[in-house]
Amino acid sequence: MTTARTATPSTARAINDRLALDLLLAHGPLTATELRTLTGLSRPTVSDLLERLQHGGLVGIVGERGEQRRGPNARVYGLRADRAHLAGIDVRTVGVTLTVADLTGRSLATAALPVDPLAPPPADMVGQVLRTLLETARGVGVTDLHTVAVGAPGLVDPASGRLRATAELPHWHGDLVDELRAALSAEVILENEVNLAGIAEHRLGAATDRDTFVLLWLGHGAGAAVMLDGRLRRGASGGAGEIGFLPVPGTAALPSAYSCDGGFHSLAASAAVCALARDHGLPVPGDGADDAPAAEAAVLAALAAGQAGEPFLDELAGRVAVAVAAVCVILDPGCVVLGGEIGRAGGPALAGRVERRLAGLTPLRTEVRAGTAGGGAVLGGAVLIASDAVRRDLFGGA
């Protein structure tokens, strides 16, 4: 390739080092022979890069492997997973969950701080989160975090990197990121929670074979993550995917600039799903908070009820299909993944119903899948983008 012929020696070394590090991350520990096979590089080049990476503290000898040949066993080289540490934080109206991970993204410890959504949050909520993060890290011997990624509901301003305050979100959500940035030497990245879930579905979940898809998040609220040509699209103001504001038939009013009540949120968010379940005579647990866990339980109850639960599932699928159709006729993603507590609970049964309803609403053929990244999709996405940031810094490259 032209780039390889014209690259300076230092550039070529950097490219080769990054290639080897990415392979060690993807495949786990490898011998020098295996690295030569995977990279196509010469024996001296692989030997030199391994020496450089060991000297830089990124790679170490982690064992030996017996070979079907005479002579000593081959040394096995692996990433120094303790070279840097990171954290992911999932911020919700019902509380905070966080995890501390190593360079490879492997979780070392997790913690949770629940919050009663019907009661005022603790006055020192931000301080509690910060202390919990530091205590969790220290509990596994981590005294320095390289990067912290935070997922939160709401608009993230792409220019300032701050959370845009709205009347519907607790004030401590925005304060948390500011406090983390002031208190930690780590890089702190803020991303919309649904975008993080979309990243997790793309790289670990239901859309690993798709570079273009939309994740429709159905939980306490409704949102979407838009992945086009392998890139997450955030929009000019960070608002791409704010589908809860989408005006749809069947609501009593239109949404406003200050509230998504009256938009798709009013048809498919947790409170609406709980109300729909009651209308169909299905049990809804909880104390009337009608939060995402209650809606999840209602959907699971409908599935367990067999034929008795089908009218509820059909009506819910019809509501979801209206919003999905709007997305499809604008973006034509070819694939929509249903995530969040409600989408996850509905699984393939709900996804199949939505796909069949969608086929009658738009001529654009669209596959609807159930999300598989699980309940920790937001936290998983946070760890992924934090890991990406750490590797960009340590490995070099984009």
C-alpha positions in Angstrom: 0.0 0.0 0.0 1.1 3.6 -0.7 0.8 4.5 3.0 3.1 1.7 4.1 5.8 2.6 1.5 5.8 6.3 2.4 5.5 6.0 6.2 8.4 7.1 8.3 10.0 4.5 10.5 8.5 6.0 13.6 5.0 6.0 12.0 5.4 2.4 10.9 6.5 1.4 14.4 3.4 3.1 15.9 1.1 1.4 13.4 2.7 -2.0 14.0 2.5 -1.5 17.8 -1.2 -0.6 17.6 -1.9 -3.6 15.4 -0.2 -6.0 17.9 -2.0 -4.4 20.9 -5.4 -4.6 19.2 -4.7 -8.3 18.4 -3.7 -9.1 22.0 -6.9 -7.3 23.1 -9.1 -9.3 20.7 -7.5 -12.7 21.0 -5.9 -12.7 24.4 -2.3 -13.8 25.1 -0.3 -14.8 22.0 3.1 -16.1 21.2 5.5 -14.2 18.9 4.9 -16.8 16.2 1.1 -16.3 16.5 1.6 -12.5 16.3 3.7 -12.9 13.1 1.0 -15.1 11.5 -1.8 -12.6 12.4 0.1 -9.5 11.5 2.2 -10.7 8.5 5.2 -8.9 10.0 8.7 -10.3 10.0 10.3 -12.1 12.9 12.7 -9.1 13.7 9.8 -6.6 13.5 7.7 -8.6 15.9 10.6 -9.1 18.2 11.3 -5.4 18.2 7.7 -4.3 18.9 7.3 -6.8 21.7 10.5 -5.4 23.3 9.1 -1.9 22.9 5.7 -2.8 24.4 7.2 -4.6 27.3 9.5 -1.6 28.0 6.5 0.7 27.9 4.6 -1.4 30.4 1.8 -2.4 28.0 2.7 -6.0 27.4 4.2 -8.7 29.6 5.1 -12.3 29.5 2.2 -14.2 31.0 3.4 -17.8 30.6 4.8 -20.4 28.2 3.2 -22.6 25.6 4.5 -26.1 24.6 5.2 -26.4 20.9 5.3 -29.6 18.8 9.0 -29.1 18.2 12.3 -29.5 19.9 13.7 -26.6 22.0 12.3 -24.4 24.8 8.6 -23.5 25.1 7.4 -20.4 23.4 6.8 -17.4 25.6 3.2 -16.1 25.7 2.7 -12.3 25.7 -0.4 -10.6 27.0 -1.7 -7.1 27.7 -0.9 -5.6 31.1 -4.5 -5.3 32.1 -3.5 -3.3 35.2 -1.7 -0.7 33.2 -4.7 1.6 33.4 -8.1 1.5 35.1 -11.5 3.0 34.1 -15.0 3.3 35.4 -18.5 3.3 33.9 -21.4 5.0 35.7 -25.1 4.6 34.8 -27.2 7.5 36.2 -31.0 7.0 36.5 -33.8 8.8 38.3 -34.0 5.6 40.5 -30.3 5.6 41.4 -26.8 5.0 40.2 -24.9 1.9 39.3 -21.1 1.9 38.6 -18.3 -0.5 37.8 -14.5 -0.3 37.9 -12.7 -2.1 35.2 -9.2 -2.8 33.9 -7.6 -1.9 30.6 -9.4 -4.8 28.8 -12.8 -3.7 30.0 -13.1 -6.6 32.5 -15.2 -5.5 35.5 -13.3 -5.6 38.8 -16.0 -4.4 41.1 -19.5 -2.9 41.0 -21.7 -0.8 43.3 -25.2 0.7 43.4 -26.9 3.6 45.1 -30.6 3.4 44.9 -32.9 6.4 45.0 -36.6 6.5 45.7 -38.1 8.3 42.7 -41.1 9.4 44.8 -39.0 11.1 47.4 -36.5 14.0 47.3 -33.0 12.7 46.6 -30.4 13.0 49.4 -29.0 16.5 49.7 -25.5 15.0 49.3 -26.3 12.6 46.4 -23.4 13.8 44.3 -21.0 13.4 47.2 -22.3 9.9 47.9 -21.7 8.9 44.3 -18.2 10.2 44.3 -17.3 8.5 47.6 -18.8 5.3 46.4 -16.8 5.4 43.2 -13.5 6.0 45.0 -14.2 3.4 47.7 -15.2 0.8 45.1 -11.9 1.5 43.2 -9.8 1.3 46.4 -11.5 -1.9 47.3 -9.8 -3.6 44.4 -6.5 -1.8 44.8 -7.1 0.9 42.2 -5.9 4.3 43.3 -5.9 6.1 40.0 -8.6 6.1 37.3 -7.6 7.0 33.8 -11.1 7.6 32.4 -14.7 7.7 33.7 -17.6 7.4 31.3 -21.1 8.5 32.6 -24.4 7.7 31.0 -27.4 9.8 31.9 -30.8 10.6 30.4 -31.3 13.9 28.6 -29.5 16.0 26.0 -25.7 16.1 26.1 -24.4 19.3 24.5 -21.8 18.2 21.9 -20.0 21.6 22.3 -19.7 21.8 26.1 -20.0 18.1 27.0 -22.5 19.0 29.7 -26.0 17.7 30.4 -28.7 20.0 29.3 -31.0 20.6 32.3 -34.7 19.9 32.0 -37.5 20.1 34.5 -38.0 16.4 34.4 -34.5 15.4 35.5 -33.1 15.7 39.0 -30.7 18.6 39.3 -28.0 16.3 40.7 -27.6 14.6 37.3 -25.9 17.6 35.8 -24.0 18.4 39.0 -22.5 14.9 39.2 -20.4 15.3 36.0 -19.2 18.7 37.0 -18.2 17.4 40.4 -16.4 14.3 39.0 -14.4 16.5 36.6 -13.4 18.8 39.5 -12.5 16.1 41.9 -10.8 13.5 39.7 -7.6 13.7 37.6 -9.3 11.3 35.2 -10.9 12.2 31.9 -14.7 12.3 32.4 -16.9 11.5 29.4 -20.6 12.2 29.4 -23.0 10.4 27.0 -26.7 9.9 26.7 -27.7 6.6 28.3 -29.6 5.3 25.3 -26.6 6.1 23.0 -24.5 3.9 25.3 -27.0 1.1 25.2 -26.9 1.4 21.4 -23.1 1.1 21.4 -23.4 -2.0 23.6 -26.0 -3.6 21.3 -23.7 -2.8 18.3 -20.6 -4.3 19.8 -21.8 -7.0 22.2 -25.5 -7.5 21.6 -28.2 -7.9 19.0 -26.7 -5.7 16.3 -23.1 -7.0 16.0 -23.8 -7.8 12.4 -25.3 -4.4 11.5 -23.5 -1.1 10.9 -26.8 0.7 10.4 -29.7 0.2 12.9 -31.7 2.1 15.5 -32.1 1.1 19.1 -35.5 2.0 20.5 -35.3 2.2 24.2 -38.5 1.5 26.2 -38.1 2.0 29.9 -38.9 4.8 32.4 -38.9 7.0 29.3 -38.6 6.4 25.5 -35.5 7.2 23.5 -33.5 6.0 20.5 -29.9 5.6 19.5 -29.1 6.1 15.8 -26.2 4.1 14.4 -25.5 4.8 10.7 -22.6 3.3 8.8 -21.0 2.2 12.1 -21.1 5.6 13.6 -23.3 6.9 16.4 -25.2 10.0 15.3 -25.9 12.5 18.0 -27.4 15.4 15.9 -26.5 19.1 15.9 -27.5 19.6 19.5 -27.1 16.1 20.8 -30.8 15.4 20.4 -30.9 12.7 17.8 -33.1 10.0 19.0 -35.3 12.0 21.4 -38.2 10.0 20.2 -40.2 10.5 23.4 -41.1 14.0 22.0 -42.4 12.5 18.7 -46.1 13.6 18.2 -48.1 10.4 17.5 -51.8 9.5 17.2 -53.5 8.3 20.3 -52.3 11.0 22.8 -54.5 13.6 24.4 -52.2 16.5 23.6 -49.0 17.5 21.8 -45.6 17.5 23.4 -43.9 20.8 24.2 -40.4 22.1 24.3 -40.4 21.5 28.0 -42.1 18.2 28.3 -42.6 15.0 26.3 -46.0 14.4 27.8 -48.3 14.1 24.8 -45.6 12.6 22.6 -44.6 8.9 22.1 -43.5 9.0 25.8 -47.2 9.0 26.7 -47.9 5.8 24.8 -44.9 3.6 25.5 -42.9 4.8 28.6 -43.3 2.8 31.8 -46.3 4.7 33.2 -48.2 4.2 30.0 -47.4 0.5 29.8 -48.5 0.0 33.5 -51.8 1.8 32.7 -52.3 -0.3 29.6 -51.6 -3.5 31.6 -54.2 -2.5 34.2 -56.7 -1.8 31.5 -56.2 -5.4 30.3 -56.6 -6.8 33.8 -52.9 -7.7 34.2 -51.1 -7.4 37.5 -48.8 -4.4 38.0 -46.5 -4.7 41.0 -45.2 -1.9 43.1 -46.6 1.0 45.1 -47.9 3.0 42.2 -44.6 4.5 41.1 -45.1 2.9 37.6 -41.4 2.9 37.0 -39.5 0.7 34.6 -39.3 -2.4 36.8 -43.1 -2.3 37.3 -43.6 -2.0 33.5 -41.1 -4.8 33.0 -43.0 -7.0 35.4 -46.3 -6.2 33.7 -44.9 -7.3 30.3 -43.5 -10.5 31.8 -46.9 -11.2 33.4 -48.6 -10.8 30.0 -46.2 -13.3 28.4 -46.8 -15.7 31.2 -50.6 -15.3 30.9 -50.5 -16.9 27.4 -53.6 -16.2 25.4 -55.0 -13.9 28.0 -52.0 -11.6 27.7 -52.1 -11.4 23.9 -54.5 -8.4 23.6 -52.1 -6.3 25.8 -49.1 -7.3 23.8 -50.8 -6.6 20.5 -51.9 -3.1 21.6 -48.4 -2.4 23.0 -46.9 -3.6 19.7 -49.2 -1.3 17.8 -48.1 1.7 19.8 -44.4 0.9 19.4 -44.9 0.3 15.6 -46.2 3.8 15.1 -42.9 5.3 16.4 -40.8 2.7 14.6 -42.5 3.5 11.3 -41.7 7.2 11.7 -38.0 6.4 12.3 -38.0 4.0 9.3 -39.5 6.3 6.7 -36.9 9.0 7.6 -33.8 6.9 8.2 -34.5 3.5 6.6 -32.2 1.7 9.0 -33.3 -1.8 7.9 -33.1 -3.0 11.5 -34.6 -1.8 14.8 -33.6 -3.2 18.2 -36.0 -3.0 21.1 -34.1 -2.3 24.3 -34.8 -1.0 27.8 -36.6 -2.8 30.5 -39.8 -3.1 28.5 -38.2 -4.1 25.2 -36.0 -6.6 27.0 -39.0 -8.1 28.8 -41.0 -8.4 25.6 -38.2 -10.2 23.9 -38.8 -11.9 20.6 -42.5 -12.1 21.2 -42.9 -8.3 21.3 -40.3 -7.7 18.6 -42.1 -10.1 16.2 -45.5 -8.4 16.8 -43.9 -5.0 16.2 -42.3 -6.2 12.9 -45.6 -7.6 11.7 -47.5 -4.3 12.5 -44.7 -2.3 10.9 -44.9 -4.2 7.6 -48.4 -2.8 7.2 -47.4 0.8 8.0 -44.4 1.3 5.7 -43.1 -0.3 2.4 -39.6 -0.3 3.8 -38.6 -3.7 4.9 -37.3 -3.5 8.4 -36.3 -6.3 10.8 -37.2 -5.8 14.4 -35.0 -7.6 17.0 -35.1 -7.9 20.8 -32.1 -6.4 22.5 -29.6 -8.9 24.0 -27.1 -6.6 25.7 -29.1 -7.2 28.9 -30.0 -5.0 31.9 -26.5 -3.7 32.1 -26.5 -2.3 28.5 -25.9 1.3 29.6 -23.2 0.4 32.0 -21.7 -1.9 29.4 -21.7 0.9 26.8 -20.0 3.3 29.3 -17.2 0.8 29.9 -16.8 0.4 26.1 -16.3 4.1 25.4 -14.1 4.5 28.5 -12.0 1.6 27.2 -11.8 3.2 23.8 -10.5 6.4 25.3 -7.9 4.7 27.4 -6.6 2.7 24.4 -6.5 5.8 22.2 -4.3 7.4 24.8 -2.1 4.4 25.5 -2.0 2.7 22.1 -2.2 5.8 20.0 -4.3 6.2 16.8 -7.9 7.1 16.3 
